[in-house]
Protein backbone atom coordinates (compact mmCIF):
# COMPACT_ATOMS: atom_id res chain seq x y z
CA UNK A 1 0.00 0.00 0.00
CA UNK A 2 1.39 3.40 -1.04
CA UNK A 3 1.53 6.43 1.23
CA UNK A 4 -1.86 8.24 0.85
CA UNK A 5 -1.84 11.53 -1.10
CA UNK A 6 -3.70 13.26 1.70
CA UNK A 7 -0.62 12.70 3.87
CA UNK A 8 1.41 14.88 1.49
CA UNK A 9 -1.21 17.62 1.31
CA UNK A 10 -1.54 17.66 5.09
CA UNK A 11 2.22 18.08 5.45
CA UNK A 12 2.19 21.05 3.07
CA UNK A 13 -0.60 22.75 5.00
CA UNK A 14 1.11 22.05 8.30
CA UNK A 15 4.24 23.87 7.12
CA UNK A 16 2.46 26.83 5.52
CA UNK A 17 5.20 29.44 5.72
CA UNK A 18 7.91 27.15 4.34
CA UNK A 19 5.56 25.91 1.61
CA UNK A 20 4.57 29.42 0.54
CA UNK A 21 8.14 30.74 0.53
CA UNK A 22 9.39 27.76 -1.51
CA UNK A 23 6.47 28.08 -3.93
CA UNK A 24 7.03 31.82 -4.44
CA UNK A 25 10.77 31.28 -4.93
CA UNK A 26 10.14 28.79 -7.72
CA UNK A 27 7.47 31.06 -9.23
CA UNK A 28 9.96 33.95 -9.31
CA UNK A 29 12.61 31.82 -11.04
CA UNK A 30 10.09 30.67 -13.67
CA UNK A 31 8.74 34.19 -14.25
CA UNK A 32 12.21 35.68 -14.80
CA UNK A 33 13.06 32.82 -17.14
CA UNK A 34 9.86 33.28 -19.16
CA UNK A 35 10.43 37.04 -19.34
CA UNK A 36 14.01 36.76 -20.62
CA UNK A 37 13.07 34.14 -23.21
CA UNK A 38 10.10 36.30 -24.29
CA UNK A 39 12.53 39.21 -24.74
CA UNK A 40 14.75 37.12 -27.02
CA UNK A 41 11.79 35.70 -28.94
CA UNK A 42 10.20 39.13 -29.40
CA UNK A 43 13.44 40.67 -30.64
CA UNK A 44 13.93 37.83 -33.11
CA UNK A 45 10.32 38.09 -34.31
CA UNK A 46 10.78 41.83 -34.90
CA UNK A 47 13.68 41.11 -37.24
CA UNK A 48 12.38 38.11 -39.18
CA UNK A 49 10.33 40.01 -41.82
CA UNK A 50 12.61 42.98 -42.39
CA UNK A 51 13.79 41.70 -45.75
CA UNK A 52 11.44 40.86 -48.62
CA UNK A 53 12.94 38.11 -50.84
CA UNK A 54 11.76 40.01 -53.95
CA UNK A 55 13.38 43.29 -52.92
CA UNK A 56 16.68 45.00 -53.61
CA UNK A 57 17.91 47.94 -51.55
CA UNK A 58 20.35 50.43 -53.09
CA UNK A 59 22.56 52.87 -51.18
CA UNK A 60 25.45 55.08 -52.15
CA UNK A 61 28.67 53.05 -52.22
CA UNK A 62 30.49 55.41 -49.85
CA UNK A 63 27.86 54.88 -47.13
CA UNK A 64 28.49 51.15 -46.86
CA UNK A 65 25.42 49.69 -45.16
CA UNK A 66 24.61 52.84 -43.16
CA UNK A 67 21.34 54.32 -44.42
CA UNK A 68 21.82 57.60 -42.51
CA UNK A 69 25.00 58.48 -44.48
CA UNK A 70 23.72 57.43 -47.89
CA UNK A 71 22.95 59.98 -50.62
CA UNK A 72 21.62 59.08 -54.09
CA UNK A 73 20.98 61.83 -56.61
CA UNK A 74 17.68 61.95 -58.47
CA UNK A 75 19.55 61.45 -61.75
CA UNK A 76 21.00 58.18 -60.46
CA UNK A 77 17.77 57.04 -58.85
CA UNK A 78 15.28 57.54 -61.68
CA UNK A 79 16.76 55.14 -64.31
CA UNK A 80 16.81 52.24 -61.85
CA UNK A 81 13.09 51.62 -62.36
CA UNK A 82 13.71 50.65 -65.99
CA UNK A 83 16.10 47.79 -65.20
CA UNK A 84 15.07 44.47 -66.69
CA UNK A 85 13.30 42.35 -64.08
CA UNK A 86 11.82 45.20 -62.04
CA UNK A 87 8.16 44.47 -61.36
CA UNK A 88 5.39 46.81 -62.50
CA UNK A 89 1.74 46.93 -61.45
CA UNK A 90 -1.33 48.12 -63.32
CA UNK A 91 -3.74 50.48 -61.54
CA UNK A 92 -7.20 50.54 -63.20
CA UNK A 93 -8.61 53.94 -64.12
CA UNK A 94 -11.60 54.59 -61.79
CA UNK A 95 -13.64 55.97 -64.70
CA UNK A 96 -12.76 53.14 -67.11
CA UNK A 97 -12.11 50.08 -64.90
CA UNK A 98 -12.66 47.60 -67.75
CA UNK A 99 -10.41 49.33 -70.25
CA UNK A 100 -6.90 48.02 -69.67
CA UNK A 101 -5.42 50.55 -72.06
CA UNK A 102 -6.45 53.24 -69.57
CA UNK A 103 -4.63 51.54 -66.68
CA UNK A 104 -1.82 53.42 -65.00
CA UNK A 105 1.39 51.38 -65.01
CA UNK A 106 3.59 51.92 -61.95
CA UNK A 107 7.08 50.50 -61.64
CA UNK A 108 7.84 48.98 -58.23
CA UNK A 109 10.58 51.48 -57.56
CA UNK A 110 10.61 53.40 -54.28
CA UNK A 111 12.99 56.31 -53.58
CA UNK A 112 13.12 56.88 -49.82
CA UNK A 113 14.78 58.90 -47.08
CA UNK A 114 15.10 58.17 -43.39
CA UNK A 115 15.93 60.32 -40.38
CA UNK A 116 16.07 60.01 -36.61
CA UNK A 117 14.50 62.99 -34.89
CA UNK A 118 12.80 64.06 -31.67
CA UNK A 119 9.10 64.82 -31.50
CA UNK A 120 8.81 68.26 -29.90
CA UNK A 121 5.46 67.76 -28.14
CA UNK A 122 6.32 64.39 -26.57
CA UNK A 123 7.84 64.64 -23.06
CA UNK A 124 10.04 61.54 -23.38
CA UNK A 125 12.23 63.18 -26.07
CA UNK A 126 12.74 59.74 -27.55
CA UNK A 127 14.32 59.57 -30.99
CA UNK A 128 11.93 58.23 -33.62
CA UNK A 129 12.58 57.08 -37.17
CA UNK A 130 10.84 59.24 -39.77
CA UNK A 131 10.63 57.47 -43.12
CA UNK A 132 9.98 59.56 -46.22
CA UNK A 133 8.39 57.65 -49.11
CA UNK A 134 6.55 58.14 -52.38
CA UNK A 135 2.98 57.08 -51.44
CA UNK A 136 2.19 56.02 -55.00
CA UNK A 137 4.98 53.43 -55.01
CA UNK A 138 6.13 52.63 -51.47
CA UNK A 139 3.25 50.29 -50.62
CA UNK A 140 3.83 48.21 -53.77
CA UNK A 141 7.49 47.72 -52.81
CA UNK A 142 7.20 47.44 -49.02
CA UNK A 143 4.62 44.68 -49.14
CA UNK A 144 4.79 44.02 -45.38
CA UNK A 145 3.06 47.34 -44.69
CA UNK A 146 -0.73 47.38 -44.29
CA UNK A 147 -2.85 50.48 -43.65
CA UNK A 148 -5.07 49.75 -40.64
CA UNK A 149 -6.94 53.04 -40.39
CA UNK A 150 -7.27 56.17 -42.49
CA UNK A 151 -5.05 56.78 -45.53
CA UNK A 152 -1.96 58.55 -46.74
CA UNK A 153 0.57 59.99 -46.39
CA UNK A 154 -0.04 62.70 -48.99
CA UNK A 155 1.94 65.73 -50.08
CA UNK A 156 0.48 68.05 -47.45
CA UNK A 157 2.58 67.37 -44.36
CA UNK A 158 0.51 64.38 -43.38
CA UNK A 159 1.91 61.30 -41.66
CA UNK A 160 0.91 57.74 -40.90
CA UNK A 161 1.92 56.03 -37.70
CA UNK A 162 3.33 52.51 -37.17
CA UNK A 163 1.63 50.33 -34.59
CA UNK A 164 4.60 50.50 -32.17
CA UNK A 165 5.30 54.24 -32.40
CA UNK A 166 3.26 54.98 -29.28
CA UNK A 167 5.36 52.49 -27.32
CA UNK A 168 8.57 53.93 -28.78
CA UNK A 169 7.58 57.46 -27.76
CA UNK A 170 6.19 56.33 -24.40
CA UNK A 171 2.75 57.89 -24.93
CA UNK A 172 -0.83 56.51 -25.04
CA UNK A 173 -2.12 55.25 -28.39
CA UNK A 174 -4.96 57.78 -28.17
CA UNK A 175 -2.38 60.56 -28.52
CA UNK A 176 -1.65 59.27 -32.03
CA UNK A 177 -5.26 58.96 -33.21
CA UNK A 178 -6.17 59.95 -36.77
CA UNK A 179 -6.69 63.71 -36.90
CA UNK A 180 -4.21 64.55 -34.14
CA UNK A 181 -0.97 66.40 -34.87
CA UNK A 182 2.71 66.04 -34.03
CA UNK A 183 5.44 68.67 -34.19
CA UNK A 184 8.93 67.77 -35.32
CA UNK A 185 11.60 69.37 -37.45
CA UNK A 186 9.97 72.83 -37.29
CA UNK A 187 6.68 71.68 -38.82
CA UNK A 188 3.22 70.51 -37.80
CA UNK A 189 2.28 67.10 -39.18
CA UNK A 190 -1.27 65.78 -39.29
CA UNK A 191 -1.90 62.09 -38.62
CA UNK A 192 -4.05 60.74 -41.46
CA UNK A 193 -3.66 57.02 -40.87
CA UNK A 194 -2.04 54.13 -39.02
CA UNK A 195 -0.28 51.08 -40.38
CA UNK A 196 1.20 47.80 -39.26
CA UNK A 197 4.24 45.92 -40.53
CA UNK A 198 4.57 42.88 -38.23
CA UNK A 199 8.04 41.53 -37.71
CA UNK A 200 9.81 44.61 -39.09
CA UNK A 201 11.42 47.78 -37.77
CA UNK A 202 8.99 49.74 -39.95
CA UNK A 203 6.36 49.09 -37.27
CA UNK A 204 8.21 51.65 -35.12
CA UNK A 205 8.37 54.35 -37.81
CA UNK A 206 6.48 57.46 -38.83
CA UNK A 207 5.89 57.63 -42.59
CA UNK A 208 5.48 60.84 -44.57
CA UNK A 209 5.89 62.06 -48.14
CA UNK A 210 9.61 62.17 -48.94
CA UNK A 211 9.37 65.61 -50.52
CA UNK A 212 8.00 67.09 -47.28
CA UNK A 213 10.69 65.66 -45.01
CA UNK A 214 13.46 66.44 -47.49
CA UNK A 215 12.31 70.06 -47.52
CA UNK A 216 12.42 70.24 -43.71
CA UNK A 217 15.92 68.71 -43.59
CA UNK A 218 17.08 70.83 -46.54
CA UNK A 219 18.10 67.75 -48.45
CA UNK A 220 18.05 67.06 -52.21
CA UNK A 221 19.23 63.44 -52.39
CA UNK A 222 17.45 60.23 -51.52
CA UNK A 223 18.96 57.97 -48.87
CA UNK A 224 18.03 54.74 -50.65
CA UNK A 225 16.08 53.25 -53.49
CA UNK A 226 14.15 50.00 -53.19
CA UNK A 227 13.27 47.83 -56.18
CA UNK A 228 10.86 44.91 -56.25
CA UNK A 229 11.80 42.17 -58.70
CA UNK A 230 9.23 40.19 -60.69
CA UNK A 231 10.32 37.19 -58.60
CA UNK A 232 13.31 36.20 -56.44
CA UNK A 233 14.85 34.58 -59.53
CA UNK A 234 15.35 38.04 -61.06
CA UNK A 235 17.18 39.45 -58.02
CA UNK A 236 20.69 38.19 -59.00
CA UNK A 237 20.20 39.54 -62.54
CA UNK A 238 19.28 43.00 -61.29
CA UNK A 239 22.16 43.04 -58.81
CA UNK A 240 24.57 42.04 -61.59
CA UNK A 241 23.17 44.69 -63.95
CA UNK A 242 23.71 47.44 -61.39
CA UNK A 243 27.23 46.26 -60.62
CA UNK A 244 28.27 46.07 -64.28
CA UNK A 245 26.77 49.39 -65.39
CA UNK A 246 29.32 52.20 -65.06
CA UNK A 247 26.43 54.61 -64.67
CA UNK A 248 25.80 53.11 -61.22
CA UNK A 249 29.42 52.85 -60.06
CA UNK A 250 28.64 55.17 -57.15
CA UNK A 251 25.87 52.86 -55.93
CA UNK A 252 25.87 49.62 -53.94
CA UNK A 253 22.97 47.18 -54.28
CA UNK A 254 22.00 44.48 -51.79
CA UNK A 255 19.42 41.73 -51.63
CA UNK A 256 17.15 43.10 -48.91
CA UNK A 257 17.08 39.98 -46.65
CA UNK A 258 20.90 39.87 -46.71
CA UNK A 259 21.13 43.59 -45.99
CA UNK A 260 18.93 43.40 -42.90
CA UNK A 261 20.57 40.18 -41.75
CA UNK A 262 23.84 42.11 -41.41
CA UNK A 263 22.00 45.14 -40.06
CA UNK A 264 20.37 43.04 -37.34
CA UNK A 265 23.51 41.15 -36.33
CA UNK A 266 24.21 43.67 -33.58
CA UNK A 267 20.76 43.18 -32.09
CA UNK A 268 21.22 39.41 -32.09
CA UNK A 269 23.66 39.97 -29.25
CA UNK A 270 20.73 41.06 -27.09
CA UNK A 271 18.94 37.79 -27.91
CA UNK A 272 22.03 35.76 -27.04
CA UNK A 273 22.45 37.67 -23.78
CA UNK A 274 18.80 37.05 -22.91
CA UNK A 275 19.10 33.32 -23.59
CA UNK A 276 22.34 33.07 -21.59
CA UNK A 277 20.65 34.96 -18.77
CA UNK A 278 17.71 32.55 -18.86
CA UNK A 279 20.08 29.56 -18.69
CA UNK A 280 21.99 31.09 -15.75
CA UNK A 281 18.68 31.79 -13.99
CA UNK A 282 17.52 28.23 -14.61
CA UNK A 283 20.76 26.72 -13.26
CA UNK A 284 20.77 29.08 -10.29
CA UNK A 285 17.10 28.37 -9.67
CA UNK A 286 17.68 24.63 -9.73
CA UNK A 287 20.48 24.88 -7.18
CA UNK A 288 18.44 27.26 -5.04
CA UNK A 289 15.51 24.86 -5.20
CA UNK A 290 17.74 21.93 -4.39
CA UNK A 291 19.10 23.77 -1.38
CA UNK A 292 15.62 24.74 -0.20
CA UNK A 293 14.23 21.23 -0.70
CA UNK A 294 17.31 19.66 0.84
CA UNK A 295 16.90 21.74 3.98
CA UNK A 296 13.21 20.89 4.14
CA UNK A 297 13.70 17.15 3.66
CA UNK A 298 16.75 16.84 5.91
CA UNK A 299 14.61 18.31 8.69
CA UNK A 300 12.26 15.35 8.19
CA UNK A 301 14.78 12.50 8.42
CA UNK A 302 13.00 11.18 11.53
CA UNK A 303 9.75 11.16 9.56
CA UNK A 304 11.43 9.11 6.82
CA UNK A 305 12.60 6.60 9.40
CA UNK A 306 9.16 6.43 11.02
CA UNK A 307 7.44 5.78 7.68
CA UNK A 308 9.76 2.84 7.10
CA UNK A 309 9.18 1.52 10.63
CA UNK A 310 5.41 1.36 10.12
CA UNK A 311 5.86 -0.66 6.95
CA UNK A 312 6.33 1.58 3.92
CA UNK A 313 9.12 0.63 1.54
CA UNK A 314 12.06 2.87 0.70
CA UNK A 315 10.72 3.36 -2.83
CA UNK A 316 7.30 4.40 -1.51
CA UNK A 317 8.86 6.90 0.89
CA UNK A 318 11.10 8.31 -1.86
CA UNK A 319 8.21 8.69 -4.31
CA UNK A 320 6.04 10.29 -1.63
CA UNK A 321 8.61 13.00 -0.94
CA UNK A 322 9.17 13.61 -4.65
CA UNK A 323 5.39 13.88 -5.17
CA UNK A 324 5.12 16.38 -2.33
CA UNK A 325 7.94 18.41 -3.84
CA UNK A 326 6.27 18.29 -7.26
CA UNK A 327 3.06 19.73 -5.80
CA UNK A 328 5.00 22.79 -4.65
CA UNK A 329 7.13 23.15 -7.79
CA UNK A 330 4.23 22.60 -10.23
CA UNK A 331 2.11 25.19 -8.42
CA UNK A 332 5.02 27.65 -8.38
CA UNK A 333 5.72 26.91 -12.05
CA UNK A 334 2.10 27.51 -12.96
CA UNK A 335 2.06 30.84 -11.10
CA UNK A 336 5.34 31.88 -12.76
CA UNK A 337 4.05 30.94 -16.22
CA UNK A 338 0.78 32.84 -15.72
CA UNK A 339 2.71 35.88 -14.50
CA UNK A 340 4.96 35.65 -17.56
CA UNK A 341 2.00 35.20 -19.90
CA UNK A 342 0.58 38.48 -18.63
CA UNK A 343 3.55 40.22 -20.28
CA UNK A 344 2.82 38.79 -23.73
CA UNK A 345 2.56 41.66 -26.21
CA UNK A 346 4.02 44.26 -23.82
CA UNK A 347 6.15 46.66 -25.90
CA UNK A 348 9.78 47.41 -25.08
CA UNK A 349 12.04 49.95 -26.75
CA UNK A 350 15.62 49.93 -27.96
CA UNK A 351 17.50 52.85 -29.46
CA UNK A 352 16.16 52.57 -33.01
CA UNK A 353 12.87 50.72 -32.66
CA UNK A 354 10.31 49.07 -30.40
CA UNK A 355 9.23 45.45 -30.22
CA UNK A 356 6.75 43.30 -28.30
CA UNK A 357 7.51 40.51 -25.85
CA UNK A 358 6.48 37.15 -27.30
CA UNK A 359 5.36 34.48 -24.84
CA UNK A 360 4.41 31.29 -26.67
CA UNK A 361 3.72 27.68 -25.73
CA UNK A 362 7.37 26.66 -26.09
CA UNK A 363 8.54 29.31 -23.63
CA UNK A 364 5.83 28.40 -21.14
CA UNK A 365 6.71 24.71 -21.50
CA UNK A 366 10.40 25.45 -20.81
CA UNK A 367 9.49 27.50 -17.73
CA UNK A 368 7.12 24.85 -16.36
CA UNK A 369 9.59 22.04 -17.09
CA UNK A 370 12.27 23.95 -15.18
CA UNK A 371 9.96 24.13 -12.17
CA UNK A 372 9.39 20.37 -12.34
CA UNK A 373 13.14 19.71 -12.56
CA UNK A 374 13.65 21.85 -9.46
CA UNK A 375 10.98 19.82 -7.67
CA UNK A 376 12.30 16.40 -8.64
CA UNK A 377 16.02 17.06 -8.20
CA UNK A 378 15.47 19.12 -5.06
CA UNK A 379 13.66 16.30 -3.28
CA UNK A 380 15.34 13.23 -4.73
CA UNK A 381 18.84 13.51 -3.27
CA UNK A 382 18.01 14.50 0.32
CA UNK A 383 15.21 11.92 0.47
CA UNK A 384 17.60 9.32 -0.94
CA UNK A 385 20.06 10.17 1.82
CA UNK A 386 17.32 9.66 4.39
CA UNK A 387 16.14 6.25 3.17
CA UNK A 388 19.70 4.98 2.95
CA UNK A 389 20.19 5.53 6.66
CA UNK A 390 19.43 2.70 9.04
CA UNK A 391 15.95 3.11 10.47
CA UNK A 392 17.34 3.29 14.01
CA UNK A 393 19.75 6.06 13.04
CA UNK A 394 17.01 7.91 11.16
CA UNK A 395 14.70 7.78 14.20
CA UNK A 396 17.50 9.25 16.36
CA UNK A 397 18.51 11.90 13.78
CA UNK A 398 18.55 15.44 15.12
Secondary structure as GFF3:
##gff-version 3
##sequence-region A 1 398
A	DSSP	alpha_helix	5	14	.	.	.	ID=ss1
A	DSSP	alpha_helix	16	47	.	.	.	ID=ss2
A	DSSP	beta_strand	55	60	.	.	.	ID=ss3
A	DSSP	three_ten_helix	61	63	.	.	.	ID=ss4
A	DSSP	three_ten_helix	67	69	.	.	.	ID=ss5
A	DSSP	alpha_helix	74	78	.	.	.	ID=ss6
A	DSSP	three_ten_helix	79	82	.	.	.	ID=ss7
A	DSSP	beta_strand	88	91	.	.	.	ID=ss8
A	DSSP	three_ten_helix	100	102	.	.	.	ID=ss9
A	DSSP	beta_strand	104	107	.	.	.	ID=ss10
A	DSSP	beta_strand	109	118	.	.	.	ID=ss11
A	DSSP	beta_strand	127	133	.	.	.	ID=ss12
A	DSSP	alpha_helix	135	141	.	.	.	ID=ss13
A	DSSP	beta_strand	146	150	.	.	.	ID=ss14
A	DSSP	beta_strand	158	162	.	.	.	ID=ss15
A	DSSP	alpha_helix	165	169	.	.	.	ID=ss16
A	DSSP	three_ten_helix	173	176	.	.	.	ID=ss17
A	DSSP	beta_strand	181	184	.	.	.	ID=ss18
A	DSSP	beta_strand	187	196	.	.	.	ID=ss19
A	DSSP	three_ten_helix	201	204	.	.	.	ID=ss20
A	DSSP	beta_strand	205	209	.	.	.	ID=ss21
A	DSSP	alpha_helix	210	216	.	.	.	ID=ss22
A	DSSP	beta_strand	224	228	.	.	.	ID=ss23
A	DSSP	alpha_helix	232	244	.	.	.	ID=ss24
A	DSSP	three_ten_helix	246	248	.	.	.	ID=ss25
A	DSSP	beta_strand	251	255	.	.	.	ID=ss26
A	DSSP	alpha_helix	256	263	.	.	.	ID=ss27
A	DSSP	alpha_helix	265	298	.	.	.	ID=ss28
A	DSSP	alpha_helix	301	309	.	.	.	ID=ss29
A	DSSP	alpha_helix	314	341	.	.	.	ID=ss30
A	DSSP	beta_strand	347	349	.	.	.	ID=ss31
A	DSSP	beta_strand	354	356	.	.	.	ID=ss32
A	DSSP	alpha_helix	361	388	.	.	.	ID=ss33
A	DSSP	alpha_helix	391	396	.	.	.	ID=ss34
###
